[in-house]
Amino acid sequence: MTAVQDASAAVRTITAEIDGFAVTVPEGTSIYDAAKQAGVDIPVLCHDERYDPVGVCRMCVVDTGGRVFAAACVRPCEDGMQVKTSTPELERSRATLTELLISDQPPRAEDPKDLKTRDNLLLELADGFGVARETTELPCGSGRGTDSSNPVIDVNHDACILCDRCVRACDDIQGNDVIGRSGKGYSTRIAFDLNDPMGASSCVTCGECVQACPTGALTNKPIRGIPIRPREELDAVESVCPYCGVGCALTYYVDRERGAISFAEGRDQPGSQSRLCVKGRYGWDYSASPQRLTTPLIRIDSAYPKGALSADVRGDGNNDRGRVNGGERSGGGRKPGDKRGGKRKPGGLVDYDEVMPYFREATWEEALDLVARRLREIHASGGPGAIAGFGSAKCSNEEAYLFQKLIRTGFGTNNVDHCTRLCHASSVAALFEGVGSGAVSTTYGDVANADVVIITGSNPTANHPVASSFFKQARRRGTKIIYVDPRASTVAEHADIFVQLKPGTDVAFYNAVMHEVIRLGLIDRDFIANRTSNYDELARTVADYPPERAAQITGVDADTIREVARTWGEAGAAVVYWGMGISQHTTGTDNARCLIALCSITGNVGRPGTGLHPLRGQNNVQGASDAGLIPMFYPDYQGVDAEQTRLRFEEAWGTRLDPKRGLTVTEIVKSVLEPGGVRGMYMLGENPFLSDPNINKVRKALSALDFLVVQDIFLTETAEFADVILPATSYLEKDGTYTNTDRRVQLGRKVMDPPGQARPDWQIVQDIARRIGLDWDYGSPSEVFDEMVALMPSYKNLRYDNLGLSGKLYPNDDPEHSDGTVVMFDERFNTDDGLAHLVPAQWLPAKELPDAEYPLVLNTGRLLEHWHTGSMTRRSFALDAISPVAEVYMHPKDAADRGLAHGETVRVRSRRGTIELMVRISHREQLGNCFIPFHFREAAANLLTIDEVDPVGKIPEFKFCAVQVEPLGVRA
């Protein structure tokens, strides 16, 4: 029976009597749940409805008329059962148990939880039963110790009652399997891995255990000296996490007296279901960094000719970033103080002392007037093509909408793009071509209805950890996971089949899987006939990829390919989740085309537990793309080169619009270096100096711009090239909507006041629009949202005031009463003919292959604790403390062949430049491959990467270039 069938199977009901109330419940329902349904409250300590019940604390015992009391959380109801939940005997049992437990607790005045959130469940029960540690005559045990090795979580073993809530939170919810028990008798205590200190264990610091703990055994530490206080003394603000595309719902508890966040918790929402990862729970303090930009800045005259200002960004710092095949450097002339060659400060952040002398403070009026005047001058002399804008997926839907509208209506160009060009542009291109929509066809939570899941080109435990917890839960319930990736990330440990293919061979692998699916007759013939086109051409193409040939290309043995094909083809419901290991290739669109075809020929689209889901990287990359922050589409992916569409937007916006597609991120950088190309840029929240490929080329382009305005919350590497810097508010300091990877549109609410003179991005964009002659008068994000939604059919019916605390999925016919559409394409696809368009692809090798000089393949990506260029996470105490150092991950033999030891500082070089960082011996890497996270400016991975792009999606080849790793003693 499939998971979908099982969910809908009929269930027998029984009737029990609880405290005199007759309750009818499904067979197997626990007494505790039945009592709750009847409105009867049974006290618990070890039980939490989100975890598997274990009945270890015995606080919930009830009288069923049997020889002994029964634990209500684990005992199922029986037909005709009579249950008493509160009798003198039961109350004496609970009081005695409470006294036994409280006798070993720390004194109330020293209780770790009572001193912080003051919600110790054991103390609440003790108060109710009139017992206390200070008055009991029972002996007090202690000495099991404390553990403060984790930077944000305290462990007090003496406060632990061994309820196993933390164990089940770690196992049942997050699927991390870190916490267990060690010792015997009284010395028993919770343990991390093999009784390691928490900070030295494999714990990922998600904090789920802290949220679960009913006593003071596990508590949060204050961050940056802000005390943790009871919730009722703080201001609770319900918002959404500002990091990855999962869009977890959370509550910030704000200490208004100190003007700071005290702590954060996950809250209920249909998607994330109260879960958080380390970034969401502990990574919010970046907004309080003393390095926040608080006043507009203008470059001083002596800081021209323009160029990078710090040694690191110029390329003459310790890492010698400017060297390109032995030679060229770029950067401006002599500057005030001329601090070239100065030592880099710890933490890898821009050295404000080194850079700030090149700027002077200005009023908002002066700065905005200068921005408007210079951009107008460049537009007047060079035409619309001389202007370009980079928006940000970190900003709200409203800000993305206004930014693209400014560039299109104010400067007459479609040269506007954002980081989707660097993550899922090829996925979106293939999805539009194949199914007529760039959004996911189902949610990450729909994995619960799948028999088989392929997770490919993604490391969700690091990049989308809350989504990955649902994947791990599904596997425990019987869903089979097929994991396909060059790296053996922690997802491989949860996979039924792990396919470690060679980088850049995805097309060959999936063509071979389809070859076998067709050969075995495991296709859905009715679905193919009625809902797809071009199947015959696809079948002819994949016929040339038998498993034996694919094995030679991919390095995956033919039997494994056959096993994957049979497992997938025999599934009743199957879904594919993919990441940037699929999209960030010059063949990224072809990779995604294969996944679309694989789902389509087996009928795995349009039903629960089936579909296509590219996991989105940044918190609002889906929403920013939806809002039109891309050069070929107006909002809701309406083509700029479609005449009727253009006329409709011209009427809505009251101006003529450019009928030609604009330039993408990488094309804009290239254009700056060409005669007659882009001369002026408006950069909102993007940091291309670290995020774009081939940093040396980016450095040249930024230096060559006639005018650059950067709008951000910190002085980024890109801002060193700016003529004007505008201080924006962080995510936590403004209202707006954000759309997550599931298509869920949610409200982000203002948590704190902005520092200094910082302003919300949407207000700054409007100020510039007015100065260049646009008649804009938006009073709030909700007014922008109303205008945006009116132009976006997919968002139809959504309003600011019907999003509520949980947001709404789109499309949504009735957001007042419905959460929205989970599974799309149940009857037709969004293509013109309603069919899925199958597009065959031939395998092509990567653009740059290893050779004798550069024998290793470099893969780049993210770490769990960090996010993109690190401007936020590296200013977060917890995240930087857990992962402070740039490392290159290498296979043990590759390191041994070069005489490299773990922790040694090495040089990594490619044909484009050189960086220095520490080596990390890793069994997760394939022989001949290495991995470098791209968050670390002091070892910028994108100095090494190539700027070759996918011809359709225009996305760079971040996942494959040739490098050498060598000891520092070797001459570069």
N, C-alpha and C positions, 0 to 999 in steps of 0.2 A: 504494500500500500504506500502510495506517495505521501509526502508531507502535506500536499494540498488536499488530497483525499482524506487523510487522517484528521485534518483540522475541521472538516465538515461532517465527519461521521457522527451518527446519532449516539447520544449518551443516555444511559438509564439514570433515572432520578430515584432518590429515596427520601423519606420523611423522618426527621428526628425531633425530639422535644428538648429544648434547651431552656432551662429555668422557666418551664411552663409554656414557652412559645413553640408552636409547631413550625418547623422550618423544612422546606423542600429544596433539596440541593442535588447537583449531579453526584452520582456514585463516585466515591473516592475523595470527596471533599473532606478536609480536616474539620475537626470539631471547632478549632479556632476560627476558621473561615466561615463556618456555618453560624457560629455565635456572632461574628461581626455582622453577618447579613441580618441577624435578628436584632441587632443593636445592642448586643451584650459585650462588654469590654472585659477581656481576660488579660491580666498582667503578664508581661513577657520580659525576658532579659536577652536570651540567646536568639530569639526569633525576629526575623524581619521578612516581610512578605516578598521582598525581591530575591531572597536567597532560598536555597533548598533547606527545608526544616531538618533539624537534627535532634531536638529535644534534650539537649545536654544540661540545661540549667534547672529544669523541673519547676520553674516558677509558674508555668501555665497549667499545672496539673488540675484536673477536674474529676468529679465523682461520676462515674458511669454505672455505679452499682456493682462493680467488680470487686475482686479481692484487694486490688491496689488502685491507687489513683492513676489516671492516664494523662500523659502529656498531650495537651490539646493541639499542639502544633503539628504533631506527627500521627496522632490517632485518627483514622478516618471515621466518619459517621456511619452508623448502620441503621437500616430501616427499623423504625420503632424504638431506637435507642433513647433513653431518658438521661439527660445530662444535667448535673448541678454544678454551677461554676463558682458559687460563693457560699460556703457553709462554715461554721465555726472550725471544723477540723481542717478544711482547706486553708482558711486564713491563718491558723496556727502553723501549718506546714510552711506557708509562704513566709510568715514572720520569722520562723526559725531559720529557714534557708537564708533569708536576707541578713539575719544577725551573723550567721556563719560567714557569709561573704564579706560583710562590712567589717568584721573583726580584723581582717588582713589588709584593709585599705589604708592608704596614707591618711593622716589626720585631715579633717575637712579643711582646715586653714591652709593645708599644703597640697590639697588635691589638684592635680594638673588641669582637670577639666573644670572644676569649680572655680579655679582662679582665672579661667578664660571665658568660655561660652556659658558656663554655669548651667549645663544641661546633663549632668551626670544622672543617668537613669537609675542606677543603683541607689544613689543618695535620695532620689525622689521616692523610691519604694521604701527606703529606710525611714524617711520622714513620715510616710503614711502608716507604717507599722510601729512607729514610736521607738525605734532602735537606733543606736549610734555607736560608732567606733569608740567614742570617748567614754561611754557608759557601760558597754558590755563587759561582762566578766570573763569572756572567752579569751584565751591567749592570742596574742597578735604575732603573726609570723611576718618576716620581712627578709630582705637580703637577696632577692632575685635580681636586683640590679636595674640600672637604667642604661639607655643607649641614645646618645645625641649625635651619632655619626652622620645622619642625614641632615642636609642643610635646612630643611623646612619642616621636618617631622620629629617629634620627641617620642621616645618609647620608655614607659615606666612599667616594668614587669611586676612590681609590687601592686600596681593598681589593676592588674589583669585578673579577670575572673574565669578565663579559659572558656568563654562562651562560643568561641570559634566564629564569631561574626566577621572578624577581619579575614580569616581563612577563606570563608565563603565569598566575601566581597572580592577578594583577590582571584579566587577560582571561578565562582559562578557568574560574576558580573564582568570582570575585566579579562578573565582567562589567562592570567599571568602565572599562576601556580608558583608563587614565590614563598608564601607563608604556610608554615605547618606547625608542628609541636616537637619539642625536644625534651629529654629528661624523663624522670620517673617520679611518681609520688608527688610530694610537695615541691620538688625542684622542677616539675614540669612547667614549661613556659612556651609562649609562641616563639617561633624561630624563623629566620629569613634564610632561605636556601639551607646550607649545612651548618646552621647556627652561626652564620656570619653576622657581623654588625650590619644594621640595615643599610647604612651608607656604602658598604663594600659589597653588598649582595646584588643580585640581578633585578632588584626592585626598580621600577620605572617611575616611582614617586607620583603616581596618579592621584594619591590621597583618598582613594576609595575606602581604604581600611580606616582612615581617620573618620570619614563620614559615617562608617558603620559602627565604630566602637561605642558601647554604651557607658563606659567608665573613662577614667583618665589615663588608661594604658597607652593610648595613641592620640596625640594632640598635635595641632599645628603650632609651629613656632612663629612668633611675631616676625614680620618682614620689615626690614629697615627701621626697626625701633617703634613701629606702630603697634600698640598693645591690642591683643585679641580680647574683646569684651562680649558680654551677653548680647544676643540679638536684639532684645527689647531696648537696649541702650544705643543701638546703631540704626542708621537709616538703610533699609533694604531697597535696593534698586534692581529690578528684574530686567536682564538684558541678554545679550548673546556673545559668545566668545569671539574675540577679534582675530583668531589665527586661521586654522585651516578651513576648508570648505565644508566640513561636517556641520558646522554651525550649532554647536552645543548650547543649550539654554542654561543660564546660570544666574545666580543672585550675588551681587556685590553688597557687602555690609560695610557701610561708610561711617567713619568716625568724623562727624561734622565739626567737632571741636578742634580736631587736628587737621582737618581738611585732607583726609587720606583714607584709603581703603584699609579696613582691618583684616578681612578675609573674604573668600569667595566659596560658594557651594554650587553644586549642580542642582538644577530644578527640573521638575517633570515637564516633558514635552514629548509628543509622539515619536520623534526621531531619536534624540539622545537619551531619553528616559533617565534623567538625573545624572548621567555619567559625565566625567571630565577626564582630561589627561593632565600631565604636569604643566603644560603651557596654560591651559584654561584655569586651573585651580591656583597656580602659584606665579604665573608670568605676567601679572598686571601692573607691577610696580614701575615698569619702564616709563609710564606717563609722568611719574614724579621725579624723573632723573633731573639733576641740576644742569644737564646739558640741553634741556629743552630750549628751542628757539622761542624767544618771547617778544622780540621787536623786529620790525623790518630792517634789512641790511642792504647797503649799496656798496659795490666794489669801489675802492678808492682809485684815483687816477694813476698813482704810481704802481698799481698792480696790473698794469697793461704793458706790453702785449699779453693777452689773456692766456692762461694755462693753469695747470694744477698747482696747488700751493704748498702741499705737504710733501715731505721726502718720499713717503710711501706711494702717494698717488702720482707724483711726478715720475717715479720709477728709479730714484736714486737713493732709496732707503736700504735697509739691511737685505731685503730680498731682491734687489736689483731688477725690479719689475720692468724697467724700461728697455732692457736688452732685447732686441729682436734680431736673431741670427748674428749676434756679435756686434750690433751697432746702434741703431738710431734711438734717440730719446726725444720726447716732446715736452713742452712746458714753456711758461712765460719767461720773461727776463728777470733781472734782479728785483727782489721784493724787500719791503721794510724788514730789517733785522736779519734777512737772508739766513734762515735756519736750516739750510740744506745739510743733509747728512746727520741731523739730530737723531737721537735714539727714539725708537718707537715706544710709546707708553704701553703699560700692561693692558690687556683686554682687547687689543686690536681695534680701538675706536679712533675716530678722527681726533687728532690732537688740536683742541680748540686754541690752546696757547700759540700754536704754530700757524693756525689759519686765520683766526679772528683779526689780527692786525691788518689784514688786507681788506677789511670791510669797515664801514662806519654805520652807526645807527641812523635811522631815518624815521620820519613820521609816516603813517599809513598813506596820507595824502601824497606826499612826495614820491614814495615808492610806487604807488599805484599809477600816478600820473606818468612816471618814467616808463613803467611797463607798457602802458597803453600807447604812449607816444612812440616808443622805439618799435613796437610791433606794427603799429600803423605805418611808420616810415618804411620798414622792410617790406610790408605788404604793398605799399604804393610803388616802390621801386622795383621789386622783384616779382610781383604778382602773387596770386594765391598759393602757388607751388613753393614759394619761399618760406611759408609758415608751416609749422607742424606742432602737434601736441601729444605728449605722453600722459595719459590718465593713470589711475591706480585702482587695482582690485581690492585695496584696503579701504577705499572710500565707499560711501553709501551709494545706493541706486540713484538717489536724487542728484548727488554730486557727479556721478558718471554721466547722467543724462544732461545736466547743465554744461559740463565740460565739452562733451561732443557737440552740443548745440552751439556753444560759443565758437568753436573752431569752424564749424560748418556755416553758420549764419553770419558770424562776425568777420571771417577771413575768406569765406568762399572756397574752402578746400576740404577734402575728405582725408587729409593727412593727420589722422588721429587714431591712436592705438594704445594698447596697454599690455600687461604681462601675459594675457592669454596667448599672445604671439610666441611666448617663451615656454608655454606649458601644454595647452590642449588645442592649439589652433588646427593641427592636422586631424585630431579627433573630430572637431566640429565640422571641418570640411568634409570628411568622409560621412559623418552622420547626416549632414544636409543633403549630400548627394544620394545617400542610400535610403534614408527614412524621412527626410524633409524636416528634421528638427535637430538643433544642436544640443538639446538638453537630454538628460538621462531618461530612459524609458521606464525605469522603476527605481525604487528607493534602496538604500543600503540595508534597511530593516527587512525588506522583502526576501532577504536571504533565508529567513525562517521558513519560507514556503518552497525552497529549492531542494531538489534531490542532489544536484551536482552544481558546483560553482567553480569557474575558472577565475583565478586572480592572477593577472599577468602584467608584467612590467611595472609592478607597484610593490612598495614596502609599506603596507597600511599600518603595521604595528608602530612604525616611526612617523609616517606622514599623515595617517588618518586613524589614530589609535582608538578612538571611540567607535568608529565604524568597524575596525578590526575586532573589537570585543564582540560585536554581533556575529561576525564571521566565525569566531572561535566558539561562541555559544551554539551556533547552528551545527557546527561539526560535532559537538558533544551530543546533540540530539539526533545525529545520524546523517546530516548532509555531508557529502563527500567533497573535499577540497582538492582541486588540482592547481598547483602553484607553478607558474612558468616564469622564470627570471634567470639572468646570468649570475645573480648573487644569491647565496643561501641565507637570506635574511631570516629573522625569527619566525616569519610566516611559514617557512619550510618545515619548522618543527611541528606545525599543526596541520600539515598537508597529508592527505592520503597518497597523493602522487606528487612528487617534486620533480620538475623538469628543469634541469640546469643547462640551458642551451647557450651556445656561443652568442656574444653580443651581435646585434644586427642581423640575425637570421630568423626573425619572427615569421616573415612571409613564407619562407620555405617550410617552417614547422607547421603553421596552420594550413597551408596548402596540402601538406601530407596528411594531417588529421582529416581534412575534408575528403581527400582521396579515399581514405579508409572508411569514413562514414558512408560515402556513396557506394563503395565496393561491397560493404556489408549490408547494404539496403536499409540503413538506419535513418534515412531521410524522411521527411514528412511530405509525401507526394501531394496531398491535398493542399497544404499550405503553399508549397512551391507553385502549384498550378494556379491557385486563386489569389495569391497575395504577393508574388514576386515576379520579376522580369529578368531576362538574360541568364537564366539558369544553365541553358545548354552551353553557352560560352564559358561560364564559370567551370562547368564540369569538364570541358575540354582542357582548360588550363590546368586544373588540379590533377588531371590524369597524368601529367608529366612529372608529378611529385610523389612517386611511391615512397614508402617509408625508408627503403634502402638508400635512395638518392638523398632524401632529406637528412638521413643520419650522417652522411658524408659532409653536408653543409652545416648542420646544426650542432653536431657532436652528441646528439641524443640518439640512443640506440633504437633500432627499428621496432623492437618489441614494446618499448615504452610508448612510442608514437601510436602503436596499435592499441595499447591499453587505454590511452587517453581517448582515442576515437571511440572505442567500444563503450567506455564509461560515460562519455558525453552523449553518444547516440542512443543509448538505452535509457537515459534519464527521462522521467516523466515531466520534469520541469528543471530547467537549467539557466543560469545567468552568468554573464561575464562582467567582472569588475576590472578596470585597467587604469594604469597610471602613466607617468611620463616615460617609463621604459618602453612603452609602445609609441608615444607621440613624439618624443624628442629625438627623432632620426630624420635623415633626408628621405627616408622611406616611411615616415610616420603615417601619412595618409593611406598608403598601401597596407600598412600593418592594421590600421583600424578597419579598412575595407574587408580584410580577411575575417575579423571578428564579427562584423555585421553579417557577412555571408554565412559564417559558421552557425550563428544563431538562427538565421533565416531558413536555411535548408533543413534544419531540424525542427522548425516550428517553435523555437524558443523565444518568441517575442509576443507580447500582448496578453499574457496570462500571468496570474500570481506565481512568483518564483521564477520568472523568466525575464530576459531582457538584456539591455546594454547600458552599462553605467561607467562612464569615465569619471573617476574620483577627482573632484576639483581641488586644486592646490591652495589657493588663497581664499580668505573668508568670503569675498564677494566677486570672485572671478566669473561665476555664473551670472550674477546680477549686473555686473559692469558690461558683460557681453550682451545680455538681454537689453540693456539700456542704450545700446548703440555705440559703445566705446571701441569700435573697430572700423577700419577704413573702407570696407566694402558693404557694410550694412547700416541702415538706420535702425532705430529701436525695434526690437522683436524680429531681427534678422530679415528686414525688408530691404531688398537690394537697392543700392544707390544708383545703379545703372538701369533700373527698370523705370520706364518713363512714367507710367501711371502712379507708381509708388512715389517717385520724386515730386510729381505734381501735387500729390496729396500732402506731402510734408511741406512743400512750398506754401500751400494754402494755410496749413496749420501754423507755420512759423513766420509767414508774411515776408518771405524774401526768396530770391532766386538761389538755387543750389547747384553745386557742381555735379554734372552727370557722370563724371569719371570716378572710378575707384581710386582711393588714396593709397599712399605708401604705408607699408607695414613698419614695425619697429626696426628691423634690420635694414630695410630699404631706405628708411629715413637716415640712418647712420651713414650708409653708403652715399646717399644723395648729398649730405653735408660736405663730403670730400670731393664732389664733382662741380665743375663750373655751372652756374645757373641753378644750383640745387637749393636745398633748404638752407636758409640763412638765420632764421629766428625760431626759437622754440620756447614753449611753455611746458614745464615739467611739473606735474602734480603728483607727488607721493611716489615717484619712481626713482630707482637708483641704478640706471643702466651701466654705470661704471663697474659695478660688481655683478649685475644680473645678466648682462649681455655677453655674447661670446667674443673672443679675441679682444681682450681689454686694450691692447695697444692701439688697435684701430679705433676703438671707442674714445680713447684718450685724444687721439688726433682729431676726431670729429668734434668732440666737445670744445677743444681748444680753437677750432676753426670757426665756430659759430659767431656771427656778428653780435647776436644778443641771445642770452639765455636767462629765463626767470625760473627759479626753483621754488616750489611751494611745499614745505615739509615740516615735520615736527622736530627733526634733528638736523645738524649740519652733516650731511652725508658726503661721501666721496664725490658724487656728481655735483653737489653744491659748491665744491671748490672751483668749478668752472663758471659759476653763475655771475651775472652782472647785478641781479637783484635776487634776494632771498626773502620769501614771505613766510612768516611763522603761522602755521596752521594748528588747529586743535587735533588732539588724538581722538581715536575711536571713543574713548571714555568721556569725552567732553562735548558731545553733540548728539542730537537725535537724528534718526534716519532709518531706512529699511535696507536689509541685506538679504540676498537670496543664496541659499546653500546648495550643496551638490545634489540634494534631493528635489530641487525646485521649490523649496520652502521659503516663502517671503516672510521675514521676521523683523520685528522692531528692535533696533538698538537704541537704548535710552541713555540720556545724559546722566553720568554718574558724578562727575566732578566739574568744578569751574575751571576754565582754561587758565594757564599761567600767563602773567604779564598781559601783553597786548595780542596774544594769539587769537585768531578768529577761525570759525568753522570754514571749511573749504568751500561750501556752497555760497557763503556770503562773499568770500574773496572773488570767486569766479563771477558772481553777479556784479561786484564793484568794477571789475575790469570790463565786463560787458557794457555797462553803462558808459564807461569812459571812451569806448570805441564807437558809441552811437547806438547801442541796442537799448530798446525801451523795455527793460526788465524791471519787475517790481514784485518779486516773490517774497512773501512774508514769513514763510516757514517751510520746512521740508514737506509737510503734508500738502501744501499747495503745488509744489513741484511734482509730488507723487501723483496727484490728481491729473495734471497735464500729461504726464508720462503714460499713465495707465490708459488714458483715452486714445493713445496712439499705438497701443500694444495689445493686439487681440488675445495673446496668451494670458495676459494679466487681467482680462476682462472680469468685472464684478469685484475686484479687490479694492478696498479702501483702507486708509490709515486706521479708521476706527473699527474695522472688522477683522483686523489681523490678530488682535488679542494677545495673550501672553505666549501662545504657542506658535503664532504665525499660521500661514495657510499655504498648502501646496497649490501650484497652478498646473494645468487649467483647473478652474473651480467654478461650477455653475451656480453654487449656492453657498458662499462663504459664511453666511449667517448660521448655517446649520451643518456644514460639511467641512472636513479637514482638507478636502481636495482630492485630486486624482493621483492615486499611487501608481497604477499600471497604465501606461499609454499604449496606443495602437492596438486596442482589442478588436477593432473592426477594420480599420484602414490606416495607412501611413499618411504622413503629412505631405507626401509628394503630390505632384499635379495629377497623376493617375491613380493615386491611392495605393500604389504597389511599392514594395521594397526593391530598390534597384541594386542588383548584384553586380559588383564591379570586380572582375578578376585582376589579379596582380602577379607579376613575375618577380622572383627574388632578384635583388641587385645588391652587390657588395657595398660596403661603406665607402665614402668618398676619400678617406685617408686611412690607409692600411699600415700595420706595423712593418718595420724593416729592420735591418741590422743596427742602425743608429737609434731608432725609436722602436724597441721590440714589444712594448707593453701597450695594451688597450686601456685607456682611461675612461671610467664611468664617473659621472658626477651626480650629486643628489643631496638629500637633506638628512639631518639627524632628528631624533625625537625631540630633543631639547631646544632646537633652534629653528629658525624660520627665515628662509630666503636670505637677504643680505645682512641679517643680524642686527639691523639698526634698532629693533625693539628687543629681541631676546637677549642680546649681549649687554643690554642695559637692565635686564631683570636679574636680581640677586640670585634667585634660585636656579634659573636656567644657566646662567654663566658659571655658577659655582659647580654645577653638576658636569658641565661640558665646556671647559674654558679653552681648550687647546686644539689647534688645527692638526689633523693627522692624515696620512695617506695609508689606506688599508691595503695590505699585500698578502698574497699567498705565502705560506712559510717557505716553500722551495724557492720562489722568486726572490725573497729576502735573503735566504741563505746563499743563493748563487751570487749575490752581490755583496756578501759579507756584512749584511745589515742586521742589527739587533733591535729588538722591540724597544721603543722609546728613544732611539737614536735620531738625531736631526739629519735629514737627508735633503738632497736637491732633486726636484722633479722638473724636467724640461721637455718642451715640445718644440715644434718648428716656429712657434710664436713667442716663446718666452720661458722664463724660469722662476720657480718659487722654491722656498725652503720651508719645511715643516717636519714634524715627527713621524716616524714610521710606526704603524700598528700592525703586528702580525695577526692575521685574521684567517680563520678556516672558512669564513663565509665567501672568500673570493676564489674564483677559478684561477688555475695556473695560467699565467700570461695576462692577467687582468689586475687592475687596481682601481680603487675608489677614493674620491676626495669630495667631502662636503663643500658646498660653495658659500658657506656663511662667513668665512673668515677672511677679512680684508688683508691681514698680514700674510696670508697664503692663498691668494685669490685664484680659485680653480679655473675661473673663466679667462685668466691670462693664457691658459694652455689650450682652451677649446677652439675649434674652427668655426668660422662663420658661414659655412656652406648651409643652405637651407632646403627644406622640402619644397619641391616646385609648386605644389598645390597649396599647402597650409602655410608656407613661408616660415616654418619653424626651424630654428637652428639645430644642428647636430650636437647636442650636449652630451649624448650618451656614448660617443665613440670618437676618439682621436688617438693618435700614436704618441707615446711618451717614453722617456727613460727615467728610471729612478736610480740614483747613485749616491755614494758617500760624498760629504762635502769636500773631502780631500781631492776628489777627481776634478780636473779642470773642465769648466763648462765650455 
